[in-house]
C-alpha cells in the first residue's frame, strides 16, 4: 500500500530565501559534477602512483558514475519518504567520508571501492537537489529559470573539472583531487541546515528493490564489457556470456517494471517522443563530454608529453565556452523554449568533433583549442534545454520522475563515454594514440547530430 504523508501548508519563502536555497543546491551539484570529470586529467598521475594501467584507471572513473547512475531514482524515492533535506545532508556526509577514503587509498582496489561509495553519496544529491529547488519555486516561470540555472551549474562543473584537476595535481599531487572536497562538504552541510527547508513528496513511493538491482546490474555489465573488451576479446566466451547476461537482465528489467504498481522507472514515459529524445540527448551530451576529456588527457600527456597542468589548461576554452553559454541557454529556454539552444548545441558539438577526425601526433595546437572551444559552447547550450524538455513534455505529476531518469541518462552517458574512449586507445602506443582516437571524434560529431534531431522534436513542447 502506498503511504500518504500530509504536511502542513508552509508559507512561500521570500525571493531572497528561494534563490539562497538554489545557491546551496547548486554548490552541492557543482561538487558532484566536478568529481565526475576532475579525476580524468589526474589519471596518469594516479596510475604512476598506484602502479596500474589504463584499464584499471577507467574503473576509477566509472565506479563512481555506474553507482551514481544506478541509484539516482531510488534516492529520489527515499527523499520523498524520509525528507529531502535529511537525505540531502546524508548524501553530503557519505560523499565527504568517501572522499577522505579516496584521498588515503593505498591501492587501486581501495580507490575504486571508495569511488563507488562516493557514487552512493552523490546519488542522494542530484535528484534530491532538483526536488528541493522545484519545491522552493512555486511560480512556474521562476521555476523554469531555476531549473535552467541548476542544470547549467551541473554542466559547468563537469566542464571545468579538468582545469581544476590539472592545477591540483601539479601543485599538490593526485590525492588533492579528493582532499579538496572536505571544506566544500562542510560548508554545504552548514548552509543546508540553515537555509534549506524540509519537505517530502505528497505520496511516498515504495522502493522497487528488484528493479533497482536489475538496473544496476544492467548498467554495470554493459559498461564493464566496454572497458574489459579490448583485454578479453570482443568475441571471447566471457564477452559472449556478458552479452547474453545483459540481454536477459534487460528483458527481466522490462518485465518487472511493467508489472509493478510503482516501478523504479515508468517505461510508459518513453512513449512520449519528446521525453525519449531528451533522454537520448542527455546520453549523447555526456558521452561527448567524457570522450573528449579522456581522449584529451591521454593524447596530450602520453602522445605529446604535456604535464597534467598543461593538459588541464588545454581544456580551458571548453570551460570558458560552457561558462559563458550555460546561463545564456537557461535564459533562452525560459523565454523562447528549448529549440534554439538545442540547435546551437548540436551545431557546435558537431563542428568540434569534425575538427579532430584527422588528428595526428603533430596536429596544430590552435586547431585542438578551437575544437575544445566549440564543444564547450555546445555543451553549455545543451544541459538546460534537455532538462526542460524532459520535464515540460510530461504532466506535472511526473516531472520529478522525468528529472530523475534524465539525471540517470547523464551519468550513463558519462560511464559509456569513458568506457568507449578507453576501449579505442587501450592498446595504443604513444605514437599511434592519435590515430586510434579518431573514431572517438567521429562519435562526438554524431552526438551533435543527435542534438540537432532532438531540436526538431522539441517543437512539440512549444505547441
C-alpha positions as CSV (number, residue, x, y, z in Angstrom):
1,X,0.0,0.0,0.0
2,X,1.3,3.5,-0.8
3,X,1.9,5.7,2.2
4,X,0.4,9.1,2.1
5,X,2.0,11.9,4.1
6,X,0.0,15.0,4.9
7,X,2.2,18.0,5.7
8,X,1.0,21.4,7.0
9,X,0.9,24.1,4.4
10,X,4.1,26.2,4.7
11,X,4.3,29.9,3.8
12,X,6.1,30.7,0.5
13,X,9.6,31.8,1.3
14,X,10.8,35.2,0.2
15,X,12.6,35.6,-3.2
16,X,15.9,36.0,-1.4
17,X,15.4,32.8,0.5
18,X,14.3,30.9,-2.6
19,X,17.4,31.9,-4.5
20,X,19.6,31.1,-1.5
21,X,18.2,27.6,-1.5
22,X,19.0,27.3,-5.2
23,X,22.6,28.5,-4.5
24,X,23.1,25.9,-1.7
25,X,21.8,23.1,-4.0
26,X,24.0,24.4,-6.9
27,X,27.0,24.3,-4.6
28,X,26.4,20.6,-3.9
29,X,25.7,19.8,-7.5
30,X,28.8,21.6,-8.6
31,X,30.8,19.2,-6.4
32,X,29.0,16.1,-7.8
33,X,29.7,17.2,-11.4
34,X,33.3,18.2,-10.6
35,X,34.1,14.8,-9.2
36,X,32.7,13.2,-12.4
37,X,35.5,14.8,-14.5
38,X,38.2,16.2,-12.2
39,X,39.8,12.8,-11.9
40,X,40.3,12.5,-15.7
41,X,43.3,14.8,-16.0
42,X,44.9,13.1,-13.0
43,X,44.7,9.6,-14.3
44,X,48.3,9.3,-15.5
45,X,49.5,10.6,-12.1
46,X,47.2,8.2,-10.3
47,X,48.4,5.3,-12.4
48,X,52.0,6.2,-11.7
49,X,51.4,6.5,-8.0
50,X,49.5,3.2,-7.7
51,X,51.3,1.3,-10.4
52,X,48.3,0.5,-12.6
53,X,47.4,0.8,-16.3
54,X,44.7,2.5,-18.3
55,X,42.1,-0.3,-17.8
56,X,42.2,0.0,-14.0
57,X,42.1,3.7,-14.3
58,X,38.9,3.5,-16.3
59,X,37.3,1.7,-13.4
60,X,38.5,4.5,-11.1
61,X,36.2,6.9,-13.1
62,X,33.4,4.5,-14.0
63,X,32.9,3.0,-10.5
64,X,31.6,6.4,-9.5
65,X,29.3,7.0,-12.4
66,X,27.9,3.4,-12.6
67,X,26.8,3.6,-8.9
68,X,25.6,7.1,-9.3
69,X,23.5,6.2,-12.4
70,X,22.1,3.1,-10.8
71,X,20.9,4.7,-7.5
72,X,19.6,8.1,-8.6
73,X,15.9,7.2,-8.9
74,X,15.8,5.2,-5.6
75,X,17.5,8.1,-3.8
76,X,14.7,10.3,-5.0
77,X,12.1,7.9,-3.7
78,X,13.9,7.8,-0.3
79,X,13.9,11.6,-0.2
80,X,10.1,11.7,-0.8
81,X,9.6,9.3,2.0
82,X,12.0,10.4,4.7
83,X,12.5,14.0,3.9
84,X,14.5,15.7,1.2
85,X,16.8,17.8,3.4
86,X,17.6,14.8,5.6
87,X,18.6,12.6,2.6
88,X,20.4,15.5,1.0
89,X,22.5,16.0,4.2
90,X,23.1,12.2,4.5
91,X,24.4,12.3,0.9
92,X,26.8,15.1,1.7
93,X,28.1,13.1,4.7
94,X,28.6,9.9,2.7
95,X,30.2,11.8,-0.1
96,X,32.6,13.6,2.2
97,X,33.6,10.4,4.0
98,X,34.2,8.6,0.7
99,X,36.3,11.5,-0.5
100,X,38.6,11.1,2.5
101,X,38.9,7.3,1.8
102,X,39.8,8.1,-1.8
103,X,42.5,10.6,-0.7
104,X,44.1,7.9,1.6
105,X,43.7,4.9,-0.7
106,X,46.8,2.8,-0.9
107,X,45.8,0.5,-3.8
108,X,43.7,0.8,-6.9
109,X,41.1,-1.6,-5.4
110,X,40.7,0.6,-2.4
111,X,40.4,3.6,-4.6
112,X,37.8,2.0,-6.9
113,X,35.7,0.9,-3.8
114,X,35.9,4.4,-2.3
115,X,34.9,5.9,-5.6
116,X,31.8,3.6,-5.7
117,X,31.0,4.9,-2.2
118,X,31.3,8.4,-3.5
119,X,28.7,7.5,-6.1
120,X,26.3,6.4,-3.4
121,X,26.6,9.7,-1.7
122,X,26.3,11.6,-4.9
123,X,23.1,9.8,-5.8
124,X,21.5,11.3,-2.8
125,X,22.4,14.8,-4.0
126,X,21.4,15.1,-7.7
127,X,17.7,14.3,-7.8
128,X,17.1,15.5,-4.3
129,X,18.6,18.9,-5.0
130,X,16.4,19.3,-8.0
131,X,13.3,18.3,-6.0
132,X,14.3,20.9,-3.3
133,X,14.6,23.6,-5.9
134,X,11.3,22.8,-7.6
135,X,9.6,22.7,-4.2
136,X,11.1,26.1,-3.2
137,X,9.9,27.8,-6.5
138,X,6.1,27.9,-6.7
139,X,6.0,30.2,-9.7
140,X,6.3,28.2,-13.0
141,X,8.3,30.9,-14.8
142,X,10.7,31.3,-11.8
143,X,10.9,27.5,-11.5
144,X,11.9,27.2,-15.2
145,X,14.7,29.7,-14.7
146,X,15.9,27.9,-11.6
147,X,15.9,24.6,-13.3
148,X,18.0,26.2,-16.1
149,X,20.5,27.6,-13.6
150,X,20.6,24.2,-11.8
151,X,21.3,22.3,-15.0
152,X,23.8,24.8,-16.2
153,X,25.8,24.7,-13.0
154,X,25.9,20.9,-13.1
155,X,27.1,21.0,-16.7
156,X,29.6,23.8,-16.0
157,X,31.1,21.9,-13.1
158,X,31.9,18.9,-15.4
159,X,33.5,21.2,-18.0
160,X,35.8,23.0,-15.5
161,X,36.9,19.7,-13.8
162,X,40.0,19.1,-16.0
163,X,41.3,22.6,-15.4
164,X,40.8,22.3,-11.6
165,X,42.3,18.8,-11.6
166,X,45.3,19.8,-13.6
167,X,46.1,22.6,-11.1
168,X,45.6,20.4,-8.1
169,X,47.8,17.6,-9.4
170,X,50.5,20.0,-10.4
171,X,50.6,21.8,-7.1
172,X,49.6,19.2,-4.5
173,X,49.6,15.7,-6.1
174,X,46.7,13.5,-7.2
175,X,45.4,12.9,-3.7
176,X,44.4,16.6,-3.5
177,X,41.7,15.8,-6.1
178,X,39.8,14.3,-3.1
179,X,41.1,16.3,-0.2
180,X,39.6,19.5,-1.8
181,X,36.1,18.1,-1.2
182,X,36.3,18.4,2.6
183,X,35.8,22.1,3.0
184,X,33.1,22.3,0.4
185,X,31.2,19.5,2.1
186,X,31.5,21.2,5.5
187,X,30.2,24.5,4.1
188,X,27.3,22.7,2.3
189,X,26.2,20.9,5.4
190,X,26.1,24.1,7.4
191,X,24.3,26.1,4.7
192,X,21.7,23.4,4.1
193,X,20.9,23.2,7.8
194,X,20.4,26.9,8.0
195,X,18.6,27.7,4.7
196,X,17.1,24.6,3.1
197,X,13.6,23.8,4.4
198,X,12.5,20.2,5.0
199,X,10.0,18.8,2.5
200,X,8.5,15.5,1.4
201,X,6.6,14.2,-1.5
202,X,2.8,14.1,-1.1
203,X,2.9,10.4,-1.9
204,X,5.8,8.4,-0.5
205,X,6.6,5.7,-3.2
206,X,7.6,2.2,-2.3
207,X,11.2,1.3,-3.1
208,X,11.5,-1.1,-6.1
209,X,14.3,-3.4,-4.9
210,X,14.1,-5.8,-7.8
211,X,14.0,-3.0,-10.4
212,X,16.9,-1.3,-8.6
213,X,19.1,-4.4,-8.6
214,X,18.3,-5.2,-12.2
215,X,19.1,-1.7,-13.4
216,X,22.4,-1.6,-11.6
217,X,23.5,-4.9,-12.9
218,X,22.4,-3.9,-16.5
219,X,24.5,-0.7,-16.4
220,X,27.5,-2.4,-14.8
221,X,27.5,-5.3,-17.3
222,X,27.4,-3.1,-20.4
223,X,30.0,-0.7,-19.1
224,X,32.2,-3.5,-17.9
225,X,32.1,-5.2,-21.3
226,X,33.2,-2.0,-23.0
227,X,36.0,-1.5,-20.5
228,X,37.3,-5.1,-20.5
229,X,36.5,-5.9,-24.1
230,X,40.0,-4.9,-25.5
231,X,41.6,-7.2,-22.9
232,X,39.3,-10.3,-23.0
233,X,38.4,-10.0,-26.7
234,X,35.1,-8.9,-28.1
235,X,34.1,-12.4,-29.3
236,X,35.7,-14.4,-26.4
237,X,33.4,-16.8,-24.4
238,X,33.5,-14.4,-21.5
239,X,32.4,-11.5,-23.7
240,X,29.6,-13.5,-25.3
241,X,28.4,-14.6,-21.9
242,X,28.3,-11.0,-20.8
243,X,26.2,-10.0,-23.9
244,X,23.8,-12.8,-23.1
245,X,23.6,-11.7,-19.4
246,X,22.9,-8.1,-20.4
247,X,20.2,-9.2,-22.8
248,X,18.5,-11.4,-20.1
249,X,18.7,-8.7,-17.5
250,X,17.3,-6.1,-19.9
251,X,14.3,-8.3,-20.6
252,X,13.8,-9.1,-16.9
253,X,14.0,-5.4,-16.1
254,X,11.3,-4.5,-18.6
255,X,9.1,-7.4,-17.4
256,X,9.4,-6.4,-13.8
257,X,8.9,-2.7,-14.3
258,X,5.8,-3.3,-16.4
259,X,4.1,-5.3,-13.7
260,X,4.9,-3.2,-10.6
261,X,2.3,-0.7,-9.4
262,X,5.1,1.8,-8.6
263,X,8.1,0.9,-10.8
264,X,11.5,2.3,-10.3
265,X,11.4,3.5,-13.9
266,X,8.0,4.0,-15.5
267,X,8.7,2.7,-19.0
268,X,5.4,4.3,-20.3
269,X,7.1,7.7,-20.2
270,X,9.2,6.6,-23.2
271,X,6.0,6.6,-25.3
272,X,6.5,10.3,-25.5
273,X,8.9,11.0,-28.4
274,X,9.8,14.3,-26.8
275,X,10.8,12.7,-23.5
276,X,12.6,9.8,-25.3
277,X,14.5,12.4,-27.3
278,X,15.5,14.3,-24.1
279,X,16.9,11.1,-22.5
280,X,18.8,10.2,-25.7
281,X,20.1,13.8,-25.9
282,X,21.3,13.6,-22.2
283,X,23.2,10.4,-23.0
284,X,24.7,12.0,-26.2
285,X,25.9,15.2,-24.4
286,X,27.7,13.3,-21.7
287,X,29.2,10.8,-24.0
288,X,30.6,13.8,-25.9
289,X,32.0,15.4,-22.8
290,X,33.7,12.3,-21.4
291,X,35.0,11.0,-24.7
292,X,36.5,14.5,-25.2
293,X,38.1,14.7,-21.7
294,X,39.6,11.2,-21.6
295,X,41.0,11.4,-25.2
296,X,42.4,14.8,-24.4
297,X,44.1,13.6,-21.2
298,X,45.7,10.5,-22.9
299,X,46.6,12.2,-26.1
300,X,48.2,15.3,-24.6
301,X,50.1,13.6,-21.7
302,X,51.1,10.3,-23.4
303,X,51.5,11.3,-27.0
304,X,52.7,14.9,-26.7
305,X,54.3,14.9,-23.3
306,X,52.1,17.6,-21.7
307,X,52.2,17.9,-17.9
308,X,48.8,17.4,-16.0
309,X,48.5,21.1,-15.6
310,X,49.2,21.9,-19.2
311,X,46.7,19.2,-20.3
312,X,44.1,20.6,-17.9
313,X,44.8,24.2,-19.2
314,X,44.2,22.9,-22.8
315,X,40.6,22.3,-21.9
316,X,40.2,25.9,-20.6
317,X,38.5,27.0,-23.9
318,X,35.9,24.3,-23.2
319,X,35.3,25.6,-19.7
320,X,35.1,29.2,-20.9
321,X,32.6,28.2,-23.6
322,X,30.4,26.3,-21.2
323,X,30.7,29.1,-18.6
324,X,29.5,31.8,-21.0
325,X,26.8,29.8,-22.8
326,X,25.2,27.8,-19.9
327,X,23.5,30.8,-18.2
328,X,22.6,32.2,-21.7
329,X,21.0,28.9,-22.5
330,X,18.9,28.9,-19.4
331,X,17.6,32.4,-20.2
332,X,16.8,31.3,-23.8
333,X,14.9,28.3,-22.6
334,X,12.8,30.5,-20.1
335,X,12.0,33.0,-22.9
336,X,11.6,31.0,-26.1
337,X,11.8,27.3,-25.3
338,X,14.4,24.7,-25.9
339,X,14.7,24.6,-29.7
340,X,17.2,27.4,-30.3
341,X,19.7,26.4,-27.6
342,X,19.4,22.7,-28.7
343,X,20.1,23.6,-32.3
344,X,23.1,25.7,-31.3
345,X,24.4,22.9,-29.1
346,X,24.1,20.3,-31.8
347,X,25.8,22.5,-34.4
348,X,28.8,23.5,-32.2
349,X,29.4,19.9,-31.0
350,X,29.2,18.5,-34.5
351,X,31.7,21.2,-35.7
352,X,34.0,20.5,-32.8
353,X,34.1,16.8,-33.4
354,X,34.7,17.2,-37.2
355,X,37.7,19.4,-36.4
356,X,39.6,16.4,-34.9
357,X,38.6,13.5,-37.1
358,X,42.0,13.7,-38.8
359,X,44.0,14.1,-35.5
360,X,47.7,13.1,-35.6
361,X,50.6,13.5,-33.3
362,X,51.6,16.9,-34.8
363,X,48.1,18.5,-35.1
364,X,48.4,22.2,-34.6
365,X,47.5,23.2,-31.0
366,X,45.3,26.0,-32.2
367,X,43.0,23.5,-34.0
368,X,42.8,21.4,-30.9
369,X,41.9,24.5,-28.8
370,X,39.3,25.6,-31.3
371,X,37.7,22.1,-31.2
372,X,37.5,22.2,-27.4
373,X,36.0,25.7,-27.5
374,X,33.3,24.6,-30.0
375,X,32.5,21.5,-27.9
376,X,32.4,23.6,-24.7
377,X,30.0,26.1,-26.3
378,X,27.8,23.2,-27.4
379,X,27.9,21.6,-24.0
380,X,27.0,24.9,-22.3
381,X,23.9,25.3,-24.6
382,X,22.7,21.7,-24.1
383,X,22.0,21.0,-20.5
384,X,19.2,23.5,-19.7
385,X,17.0,22.6,-22.7
386,X,17.4,18.9,-22.2
387,X,16.2,19.1,-18.6
388,X,13.4,21.5,-19.5
389,X,12.3,19.3,-22.4
390,X,12.2,16.2,-20.3
391,X,10.1,17.9,-17.6
392,X,7.9,20.0,-19.8
393,X,7.0,17.2,-22.2
394,X,5.0,15.3,-19.5
395,X,2.3,16.0,-17.0
396,X,3.4,18.0,-13.9
397,X,2.8,14.9,-11.6
398,X,5.6,13.1,-13.5
399,X,8.1,15.9,-13.5
400,X,10.2,14.5,-10.6
401,X,10.4,11.1,-12.2
402,X,11.3,12.6,-15.5
403,X,14.1,14.6,-13.9
404,X,15.5,11.5,-12.2
405,X,15.5,9.5,-15.4
406,X,17.3,12.3,-17.2
407,X,19.9,12.5,-14.5
408,X,20.4,8.8,-14.8
409,X,20.8,9.2,-18.5
410,X,23.5,11.8,-18.0
411,X,25.5,9.5,-15.7
412,X,25.0,6.6,-18.0
413,X,26.4,8.8,-20.8
414,X,29.4,9.6,-18.6
415,X,30.2,6.0,-17.9
416,X,29.7,5.0,-21.6
417,X,31.9,7.9,-22.8
418,X,34.8,6.8,-20.6
419,X,34.4,3.1,-21.5
420,X,34.2,3.8,-25.2
421,X,37.1,6.2,-25.3
422,X,39.2,3.8,-23.2
423,X,38.4,0.9,-25.4
424,X,39.6,2.8,-28.5
425,X,43.1,3.5,-27.2
426,X,43.6,0.7,-24.7
427,X,46.4,-1.0,-26.7
428,X,47.8,2.1,-28.5
429,X,51.4,3.2,-28.3
430,X,52.1,6.9,-27.7
431,X,52.9,7.3,-31.4
432,X,49.6,5.6,-32.5
433,X,47.3,7.0,-29.9
434,X,46.2,10.0,-32.1
435,X,45.1,7.7,-35.0
436,X,43.4,5.3,-32.6
437,X,41.3,8.1,-31.2
438,X,39.9,9.3,-34.5
439,X,36.7,7.2,-34.2
440,X,36.1,8.9,-30.9
441,X,35.9,12.3,-32.6
442,X,33.5,10.8,-35.2
443,X,31.4,9.7,-32.3
444,X,31.4,13.2,-30.9
445,X,30.2,14.7,-34.2
446,X,27.5,12.0,-34.3
447,X,26.3,13.0,-30.8
448,X,26.0,16.6,-32.1
449,X,23.7,15.3,-34.9
450,X,21.5,13.6,-32.2
451,X,21.0,17.0,-30.6
452,X,20.0,18.6,-33.9
453,X,17.4,15.9,-34.3
454,X,16.2,16.5,-30.7
455,X,15.8,20.2,-31.5
456,X,13.2,19.3,-34.1
457,X,11.4,17.1,-31.7
458,X,11.3,19.9,-29.1
459,X,8.8,21.8,-31.3
460,X,6.1,19.7,-29.7
461,X,6.9,21.1,-26.3
462,X,6.1,24.7,-27.6
463,X,2.9,23.5,-29.2
